[in-house]
Amino acid sequence: MYTGKRVGALVATILTLSAPIHARAQIRDTRLPSAVLGGVAGLAAGSVMGLSIVVAESRFQRYIHDADDVFGWRSLPVTIGIGTGTMLGIYSPNRLQTSVIYGVAGMTVGAAAGLGVGSLIWEPPEGRWAGASIGTGVGMAVGGIIGMLYPRGENDDIGSGGARDQSAGIPIVVRLRF
């Protein structure tokens, strides 16, 4: 089983090795606070998603019995959230900011919608909070993805020199070292 220190060291190693040399200098100089905030926001978002998955499964009589059930594939949203938030903080703080704003708005709308739908589908009081929990995760995911794909403002930091580049995307680099 991985401890917190091992997972943190693994994530830091992957992020450091995958970034180009000029990006490493840029990370050290200007983007480190955004990367850390992005990682923390991703941790929070992934935790909400993981909780929503567990609650949704419990509504269909699939329950968690021990810690191994939680640390299986159900913890994948946390890992994805930390990685995505950190990368957005490094490569485009504007997209990170918009993703957080839209994600919180989506959480609010999703919780309200899930509260209503859950009380219609399942018996109260469990149906209300379960629906709100599931709706929170769905709304946050939808809002966060929309915010990531359509950033607010004129400046998108991805591209050459911070200028707006219509063909720009989130760069993904895979290196295999032999």
Secondary structure, DSSP 4 states (H G I P E B T S, - for coil): ---HHHHHHHHHHHHHHHS-HHHHHHIIIIIHHHHHHHHHHHHHHHHHHHHHHHHHHHHTT----SHHHHTSGGGHHHHHHHHHHHHHHHH-HHHHHHHHHHHHHHHHHHHHHHHHHHHHHS-TTHHHHHHHHHHHHHHHHHHHHHHHHS-SSS--SSSSTT---TT-----------
